Amino acid sequence: MELSKVRSADPFFEREKQNYGSPLPSREYIVQILEREGAPMGLDALARALDIQAEEREFFERRLHAMLREGQVILNRRDAWLLPDKADLIRGRVQGHPDGFGFLLRDDKGEDIFLGPKAMREVLHGDRVIVRLAGMDRRGRPEGKIVKVLERANAHIVGRVFDEHGIRVVAPEDKRLAQDILVAPGGKRAAPGQVVTVELIGQPSRAARPVGRIVEVLGNYADPGMEIEIALRKHELPFEFSPEARACTRKLPDAVRRKDRAGREDITGLPLVTIDSETARDFDDAVFCERDGKGWRLVVAIADVSHYVESGNALDNDARARGNSVYFPRRVIPMLPEKLSNGLCSLNPQVERLCMVADMSVGARGEITAYRFYPAVMFSHARLTYNLVAAALYEKDADAVSSLAHLLPHLQELDRLFRALLKARARRGAIDFETTETRMEFDEAGKIARIVPEVRNDAYRLIEECMLAANVCASDFLRGNGHPTLYRVHEGPLPKNLVKLRAFLAEFGLALGGADEPVAGDYAALLEKTRLRPDAQLLQTVMLRSLRQAIYSPDNVGHFGLAYDSYTHFTSPIRRYPDLLVHRAIKAALAGKRYCPGDWEEIGLACSLTERRADEATRDVEDWLKCYYMRDRIGETFSGSVSAVVPFGLFVALDDVFVEGLVHVSDLGNDYFHFDEARHELMGERTRVRYRLSDRVQVQLIRADLETSKIDFRLLGSEARPSERKGKTERGRGRAPAGGEGKRHKKNESGKKIGGKRRG
């Protein structure tokens, strides 16, 4: 068919024809025509403008409706096609609130749009929609009206069964889903109070509530492990491997075969050891160090997962969907089947394993002077723990020294290397926030017996520095070879956060260096300057919260917190999908080839989201367990510190219990309290009493609600000074360090475990 001049003007036409065999104008060109016309167009008019032939009409209409589903175009009441932007329509994702209202998080990153309870009847949390601005709400926020639902986010919902006046409903566990689900007949039978999964067969609308059929009965709410079962489904975490992945796993060998050794260096003679926590079950890194002239040779061997998990096969697809292993208290949802994660790809002692090696030369000042990567076969000579190594190296414990006698010379060199790396870290200006990690200990019933602080001793930090060194070399190698990869990027603070931080510090007579573009060294210098101050914890917390979250991206913008120009994750391919991709990229670069798993940017975004999903799920489980732990202590009094200040009250972290709860603003006293975000405080309008981040308080536990996982306190007293009660600031004076960081923890970017749980 001869193409018209209109078709030839479409720059995307040839691509469309080659990729799909379609002679139709591309989506981009359809949008251009609608923009050029500047008004809604009927189907016939649009078809004429694009020279659509009669035999193409059906396919053209399908394309338009596909664009309609994705929100690229809109069909108005007169059946005319138009562009959402031209009609002041805004696309985005719905974020629900337990109180029935919500917000539209805009695709264009503009200001969030308030969605009132009436608008939220038509949608659920997570749905993608188009809204029209409908004015301002009572608080002066832009308010929207739902125009079209583009995509429904919820197919299955986990919740509890209730009977409402003879009508059975399921109340979602995710309180952002503020509508109960009507239970349709025909599903599985469940008793009131039981936890179930419903499949939605009817989405909400202006006239109807959502309807679902019960497809799974999980059990009773307080059953052991139920909190994890709920979290898995609430956050849509894949927890069962596909039949295809299980079939792939069965075909794998049980040990290293002779053919697997081909093309690999044999380093089985090196006394490599693993050093990990007592509770670790999978070992993905082993280390060896020896003196090399004035410096050292550092060997970091990492399990070669890429040898067994081929790109694009069923195991790889399952690993990509999971993104990472998820470490719940007492249960792990692994990224890879146990045969790999605890077997073939775990560097267990006294067995041969395949590995990828970062073999580094480190100078006397802790700088990496040379490195090379190569596949190898190794033999772990011992499985050591942080506490055992610390006892031998630093405490000179006789039993520990005796048990490690044959390895002690290598461990001592490893420690000397560690000291040099620490000095290099300080010169580099890396930020080192001091935070409190905790570990839950459980009783026979599977509930928390106690929560204890987890100490990061020097043996832990030693391994962390070795992993950082290997990660930096991996990043440098791929960048030097021009091979794309996923970098672990951490950008500096946003300008608005920097302004708030500087204003806060000024009240204490402090200043952050670096003007408009501070570097990590400026943060590190201020931390060091304030480390011995009684208000050091307050200052550190505010500094930490000014920083952004680290993500995965193919765009290398460096790692602000670690003060690296280039950084990636290489050391944990058993439990992090980005590390597996880095291994494949390194192997390809060594062979002079190029590894392309698809769109690197899209994969980086997906891996960042699965990491966040895992954090949210583990936080949910920990919050529920802590709630269960505290419910028998109603009425008890505790000492703690304010860990967060919000408009509706104070979050308080208890000193010795390591549990966080809320003191609602209504319990602060007979006054109107106003929230100052920049100062992290609530101040009474009449009394001028102030409550600020890190303030010491005495509280009484008044509620531990299992259904919402919320803990509530009543304020008994505080250690605020008289001048603070008048609303004045005492620079450099005393607030004791907080007892815990609540829900905010430092990310360990090397990829080592903390308390048996992987972080970073």
N, C-alpha and C positions, 0 to 999 in steps of 0.2 A: 504494500500500500504506500502511495506517495505521501510523504509528510508535508504538512503545511509550513509556512514561514513561522507560524506561531510555535509549532513543535520545535523547530530548529533553534528557537530563542531560549529553549529550556536547557541550561547548562548541566542539569542532572539527567537529561533524557538518555544519553548514551549509556551512562552507568546503569540506569533502570532497565534498559533493553538488554544489556549484557548479563546483568545479575538475575533478572526475572523473566527474560524473554517477553517483556511487556512493552507495548508501544505507547502506554498511557503516560501523560504528563506526571512528573514526580509530585510528591506531597509539597516539597519546597516551592515548586512552580505554581501549584494551586494556591498556596498562601500568597505568593507574589501577585497573582492576578486579583485576588480579593483585596489586597492592599492597594493595588493600582486603581481599582474601581472606586474604592472609598465608600462603598455602601453595600448593604446586604444584597445578595444575588439569588434569584430563583434557580432551580436546577437547570431549566432550559437555557437561561441566559448564561449560566456558568459553562454549560456544555458547549454552547456556541463560541464563547470566548476562548475555549481551549480546543476547539475544532474536534470535538468528540464525535466519532462516526456511530451510526446506528448499531453496528455489531459490537461496538465497544461500550455501549451505554450501561449494560449490566455490570461489567467489571469496574467502570468508573463510579457507579453508585456504591459498589462494595468498598472502594477505596475511600470515598467520602465518609461512609459510615464507620470505617475503621478509624479515620481521623476524628470523627465525632466521639468515639469511645475513648480516645486518648486525650480529648480536650483540645485538639488543634483547631477545630472549627466548631461552630454552634449552629443549630437549626432553630430558628425562632418560630413564633406562633403562626406566622404567615408562610411557613415552609420555605423560608429564604435562608441561605447560608451566609455566615458572617464570622469574623475573627473575634475571639473572646476579648482581646486587648482593646479592640475598637469599641466594644460595647461596655467597657469598664468592668469586665468580668475577670475574676482572679482565680487562678488554680492553686491548689495546695492540698495538704493532708490534715485531717481532723485530729486534734488532740483533745480527748475527753477529760472531764473533771468529775470526781465522785459526786459533786453536788448537782449534777445535771446539765451544767453549761459546758462550753468548750471553746476552743480557739482553732482558727485556720492558720497552719504554719505554711506560709506562702512559698511557692516554688521559686519566686524571684528574690527571696530572702528579705522582703520588705517587712514592715511592721505587722505583727500578728493581728488577726481580725477576730473580734469577739463573736461567738455564736451562742445565742441565748437558748434556754431550755426548749423553746418552741422549735427552733431550727434543729436542735440536736435530736428531736424525736425522729427525724428522717434518716439519721446516720448513726454509725457507731465509731468509737475510737479507731483510728487508723485508716478509715475510708478516705479515698481521694475524691475531691469534689471541685466544682466550680461555684463560686459565690458572687453575688452582686452586693456592693456596698449599699446599706440601707439606712445610713445615718450614724449617729454616735450614741453609745449607751450612757447610763447615768454617771459613769466615771470618766466620760470624755474619750473612751476608746472607740475606734471604728468598729461598727457592727455589721455583720453580713447576713445575707439571706441565701439559702441553698438554691441554686439554679439547676444543677445537674450533678448526679453522682457518677463519677467516671469509673471508679473501681472499688469493689467491696473487699475489705481487708480480712474479714472474719468468716471463715467457713466452719470452723469447729471452736467451741468455747467450753472451758472447764468451769464448773461452779457447783453450788449446793442446791439440793432439791428442797422446796418448801411448798406447802399448801396454803393458798390465799383464797379464803372463802369458797373452798371446794374446787378451786382452779389450781392446777399444778404448774409451778414455775421453777426455773433455775436461776439463782442469783449468781452472776459471774464472779469469779475470784478476782479478776482484774477490775478494780473499782472504777477505772476509767470507762468501762463499759457500764454506763449508769442505768441501762434498761434491763429489767428482768426478761428472761426468755420464756414464752409460753410453750409448754410441752405438748407436742402433738402425739396422738395415739400411734401405736405400731412399733414403738421402739422398745428398748430393754426396760425391765421393771426395776424401780429403785424406791427405797423407803425415804420418807422425809428426813433431811439431815445428812443423807449420804452425798458423797462427792461423785459427780458424773461428768462425762463429756457429751455435749450435744452437737449434732450437725444441724446447721441452720438450713431450713428449707423455705424460710420466708424472711426477707430482710425488712427492717423497719421502714415505715412510710409515714406520711402525715396522718393517715387514718388507722394505722395498724401497728401493733407491737411486733417485735421479731418473734419468729416461731422456729422451734427446733425439735429434733427427734433424738432421744437418748440413745447413743450408740456404744457407750462404755460406762460401766459402773466401777469406780475405783475403790470404794469402800467408805469407812467411817472417817470423820474429820480428824480424830485424834489418833488414828492408827499409826504405828511406827513407820516412818518413811513417807507418810502421806504428803508432807510438805514438799518433798522433792518431786513426787509424782505430779502434784499440782503445778509446780514451777516448770517442769518439762513441757507441759501442755499449754500453760499460760503464755510462755515465751516461745512456743513452737520450736523447741529444741529437738533436733533429730536424735532419738535415743535407741533406735533399732537399725541395724545394718540391713541393707537391701539383700534379697536373695542372691542377686548377681554378685554383690561384694562378698557374701559368705562363700559363694562358689569359688571366687578368686582366691580367697584365703585358704580354702581346703587344698588348693593346688600348690601352695607354697611349701618349700622344704622345711624341715625341723631344725636344720643346722646349716652351716656354711659348707657348700659343696666344692669339689675341686675346680669345676668350671667357673664358679663364682670368683675364684681368685685370679682369673686371667686379667692381665692388664693392670694389676694392683701391686703397690709396694708392700712388702712384708715387714711390718713393724711389731710383730708378735714378741720380739726380744726386748722391746722397750718396756720398762716397768710402769706402764700406764695404770692409773688408779681412778676410780670414781669417788667423789666426795659429795655427799648429799645429806639430806635430813634422815632421821631414824625412820620416818614413816613413808619414805619414798619407795615406790615399787617399779618405776620405769627410770632407767638411767640412760640419758641421751648424750652425755659428755664425759670424757675421761681426759686426764691431764698428765703431763710429764715435763720436768724442768731439769736442766743441767747447765753447769757453767760453760760459757763459750767466750774465751778471752776475758775482756773486761765486762762483758755482758752475759746474757743468757740465751739459751735455746729453749723456747716454749713450744710444746706440741699440744694442740687441742684437737682431740679426735671426737668426731660427732657421728652418731649412728647414721648409716647410709640408707635412709628410708627410700630414696628415689630408685634404688636398685630393685626393690620389691614392688613399689607402687608406680606403675607405668602411667604416664600422662594420658588422660582420657579414658582409662579403663574404669570398671565399676568401683573399685576401691578408691580411685582418685576422685570420682564423682561424689562418692559419699563423704570423703574427707573435705572436699571443696564446699559441700553443703553445710558441714559442721563448722568449718573454719578453724576450730581449735578444740582442745579437750576442755571439759568443764569440771572444775573441782569443787564439789559440794562437800560439806562435812559428812564423813563416813561413806561417801560414794563418789565415784568418778564416772563421767560419761566421756569415754575416750574418743579421740578423733579417728583412731585406727583400731581394728579388732585386736583383742588381747594377744593373739598369736604373734602379732607384730609389736604392739606397744610394750608388752611384758616379756616377749620372747625374742624373735629374730632381730628386732631393732632396739632391744634394750641391752646395754653394754654390761651384761651380768658378769660376775667374776668367774675366772677359770674356764672361760669358753671363748672360742674364736668368734669375732664379729666383723662384718663389713663396715667400713667407716669412710668418711670424708675428712681429710686432715688439713688443718691450718698450721703450718710449720713456720714459726716466727723467730727472728733474731731481734732481741731487745737490748738496747744499749744501757750503759750504767745509769743514765738519767731517766730510764723508763720509756724512752722513745723507741718505736718499732723501726728498725733500720732495713729490714728485708723480710720477705715472706714468700711462701709458695703453697699452692693447694694441690692435692693429689688424692685419688682414691687409694685405699689401703685395706689390708686385713690386719686386725689387732687382737690383743689378748689382754683383758683386764686382770691385773695381778692382785687386786684387792678391792673390796667394796668398803669404803671408809665413810664415817659420818663427820659432820662439822664438830660435834662435841668431842669425839675421840681425837681428831686432829688438833683441836684447840687445847685439849688436855695435854697432849704430847709436846706441842710446840711452845705453848705459852704458859701453861701451869706446871710444866715439868713433872707431871704425874708419873710415878715410877711404873705403875702397871701399864699405862698408855705407852710410855717410852719403850718398855720391854716388848709389848705386842707389835710395835711398829719399827722395831730395831732395823730390820732389813730394808725398810723404805725410808727411814728417817733422813738420810743424807739428801735424798731427792726432795723430800718435803721441806727441809731446811732451805734448800736453794729456791724452792717455790715461794717460801716466805720472804726471802731476800728480794726476789723479783717483785713480789707484791708490794714491798716497801718502796721500791723504785717506781712502780706504776702509780702508787698513791701520790708520790711527789709530783709526777707528771700530771696527774689529775688536778692537783692543786694549782700548778702553773697554768694549766689549760683554763682554769676557772670554772670547772663543772660545779653545778649546784648539788649540794648534799643536804637535803632536808632530813631532820630527825623525826621519825614518826613511830608510832607504837602499833605493831602487828600483834594479833592475838590468835590463840588456838583454843578450840572447844574440846573439852574432855567429856566423854559420855558415860552414862551408867548402863546397866544391863538392859534397861527398857528402851535404850536408844535416845534418851533425852539428856540434855546438858547437865553434867554434874558440877562443872566449874568452867570458868573462862580464864585462861592464864596468858600473860604477855609472852611473846616470842622474841627471844634475844637474837640479834644479828651479831654473832661473834666474829672475830677476825678471820676464822677459817671460812666462814660464809663469804665475807667480803673478799677474801683471797680468790675464791672461785669466781665471784662476780667480776673481778677485774680481768681475769683470764678470758672470760666469755666476752666482755666488752672488747678486748683486744682482737679476738677472732672475728667478731661482728664488724669491726672497723676495717679489718683487712679484706673481708668478703665484699664490703661496699666499695672499697678502693679498687679491688681487682675488677669488679664488673664495670665500674665507671671508667677505669683505665682501658678496658677492652671495648668500650662503647656498646655494651650489652644492656638492654633494658632490664629492669628488675623492680621489685617493690622495696622502696626505702622506708625505713621507720623514721618519719619526719615529726618534728616538734617545733612549731613556729613560736616566735616570741610573743609577748603579750599584746593584745589588741590595744589600740590607742586609748579607747574609752576606759579600759581596765587600768591602764598605766596612769591616766589622770586621777582616777579614784585612789590608786595606791599611793601616789605622790602626795595627794591631799591628806590621806590618813597618816603617812609617815611624818609629814610636816608638824602634826600635832605633838609629836614626840621629839621634835628637834632633829629629825633624821632626814636624810635625802638619799635617793637611789641615783647612782651615777649613770652616765650614758645618754643624758639628755633625752631626745625623742626616740632613740633607738638603743636602749641598753642591751648589753650582752650578758651571757651567763655569769661572767666574771664580776659584773656589777652586783648581781644578786648574791653571789658567793661572798664578795667582800662585805656586804651589809650583814649577811648572816653571821660571818665571823666577828664583826664588830659588835653585834648585839647578843652573841651567844651566852654571855655571862650575866646579862641583865635579868632581873626578876620577871620582866614582861616579855622575855624572849619568845615564849610559846605563842603569845598573841601576835607578835610581829611576824614570826615565821608562817603562821597559819594564813594571815592576810596576804603575805607574799606568795605563798603557794597557790592561793585561790585566784591570783591575778593571771596565772599562766593558763595556756590552752592545753587541750588534751592531745596526746600523741596519736598519730594515725598512720596507716599504710598508704603510700602513694608512689607512682612512678616518677613524679617530679621531685627531684632532690633539692630540698630547701634547707637541709641540715637538721641537726638535733640541738635545739636551744639549751635544754636542761643539761645535757651531757657535754655541751660545748664541742660538738663534732661538726665538721663541714659536711660529712657524709657518713651515714650510719644505716645499717640494715640488720635484719635478724637472720642468723645462720645457725644458731646453736641448739634449736629445739624442733627439728622436723617431725618428731614423734607426736607433738601436741600442738603445733602451729602450722597452718597451711602456708603462710608466706615463707617460712623457713624452707619448706619442701620445694617451693618454687625457686628460691635462691640456690639451693643445691643443684637443681636441674640447669639453671642458668650458668652456674660455674662449670658444670660438666660440659655443657655446650661450648662455652668459651674456651675451655681447655682443648677441645677437639676442633676448634676453628669453625664451629657451627653457630647457629642461632636458635634459641628456644623461644617459641611463641605460643603461650597457652590461651591467647585470646586478647581481649582488650585489657591491658594492664591497669588502666584507670578504674575500669568497672570492677575488676577483681580486687583492687586495693580498697575500694569503697565497701565491697561485700565483706572483706575480711575485717575491716574496721567495725562494721555493723555486727558481725557475729561475735567479735570480742566484746562489744558493748552489751550485746544480748546475754552473753555468759555472765558478765559482771552483774547485770540486773537480776538474773535468775538466782545467782548465788547470794546476792544481797537479800532477796525475798526470803530465801530459805533461812538464812542466818537471823533475819528479823523475826520470823515466826518462832524459831527455836529459842531465841532470847525472850520472846514474849511468854512462851510456855515455861521457861526457866524462872521468870519473875512472878508468875501469877500466884505462887504460894507465898510471896513476900509482901503482899498488899499491907500497907500500914507501916512498913519499916522505913527508917530514915537513912539517908546516905549523904556523903559529901561528893561533890563533883565540880566540874568546870563547864561554863557555857561553851559549847562546841559550834553553835551556829545561832545567828540572830535573824529572825524573819518577821514580817509584819504581824503575824498572828501569835508570836511568842518566842520562847527561848528553847533551843535544844540543849540538853544537859547530858554530858558524858560522865558516868559515875567512876570514881577513882579506882576502886579495887575490883569492881564487878565487870567493867568494860562493856556496859550496856548504855544505850542512849535513849532518851525519852524527851517528851515535850512538857514544858510549863506554859500553859496557854496564857495569852495576854490578859485574859479576864482574871487570872489568879495572881497577877503581879501586884495588885493593890487597888484601892479605890481612887482611880485616876484615869485620865485619858493618856495612853502611851502612844507615842509617835515613832515610827521607824525611820532611821537615818541609814540608808544603804552605804554611803561612803564611809561613815564612822563605825559601821557594824554595831549599832546600838539601838535600844528602845529607851526613850526618855519620857518621864511623866510630865504632863503639861502643867499641873498645879504644884506637885511636890518637887519637881526637877530631879527626881530619883532616876538614875541611869543604870541600865544593864547592858553590858558590853561583852563582846567575844572574849573568852578566856577568864571572865570573872569567876571567882570562887563562890559556890553557893551550897546551901543545905536544902535538901528536898525530901519530900515524903512520897512514896509510891502510892498512888490512888487508883490506878487502873492498868490492867494488862489485857488488852482485847485481842483474842486469837483471830477473830474474823477479819480484823483490819491490820493485824500485826503492829498495833500502835501501843506505846507505853506512855502513860501520862503521870506527871509529877505535880505536887503542890509545893510551892516555894515556902520554906520555913525561915530562911535568912540568907544574907549574903555578906561578903567581906568588903563591900564597897566602902570607900573612905568618905569621910564627911564632905570633903571638897568635891568628890564625885557625885555625891547626892545633891549638891548644889548645881551640878551641871558643868563643873570646871574640869580641866584636864591637868593631871600631874605628870609632867614629862619624866620619863625614866623611872617611874615608881611602880610599885609592886603588885603585879598579879602573878600568882604562882602558876607554873606550867599546868596545862590541862591534863586530865587523867586519860584522855583518849581522843582520837581524831574522828570518832563517830563513823560516818559513812565515807569519809574521804581518806584515801590511803595513797602513799607514794607508790608509783609504778616502778617496778624493778626492771629496767630496760635490758639487762643482760640475759634475762630469761631463766634465772635460777628460781628454785622453789622457796617459799617462805611458809614455814609452819606446815609442811606437807602439801601445800596448795600452791599451784603455779601462778606467778604474777608477771606482768610486763608483756 
